[in-house]
Amino acid sequence: MKIAVWIVSGLLALAFLGAGGMKAFASPDALAAAAPEGYPVALMIVAGWAEVLGALGLILPAATRILPVLTPIAATGLVVTMIGAAISDILTLGGAGLPVIAVLAVLSAFVAWGRFGPAKVLPRDAAAPAPATSGA
């Protein structure tokens, strides 16, 4: 289970870094040209940063075991982001991107479930064995 969660986490991180990075680091003019008519550019930038930070949150806390509880929280945040993306897609494009959005949401939910439960990563302090005490 842990291997599956790591693989899905890595693939999701790559997908969200790519998609989010293009929105977060693109010029506002380029975003306005690519966005549907009347779609707020600021919303695209915010969504891009949410995806980039979520991608980092999928990997870094669990890999470093520093506050690993942030990993399932990041995955849950990405599910919420994908729900917003689905609503936005339905309103602006008639649902053309829903299959991809649904796959990303389901995979993010899988990582959240795995990291909250069977594939939980313990923090460094909790994973270290307790020091032996002498009975003198």
Secondary structure, 3 states (H helix, E strand, C coil): CHHHHHHHHHHHHHHHHHHHHHHHHCCHHHHHHHCCCCCCHHHHHHHHHHHHHHHHHHHHHHHHCCCCCHHHHHHHHHHHHHHHHHHHHHHHHCCCCHHHHHHHHHHHHHHHHHHHCCCCCCCHHHHCCCCCCCCC
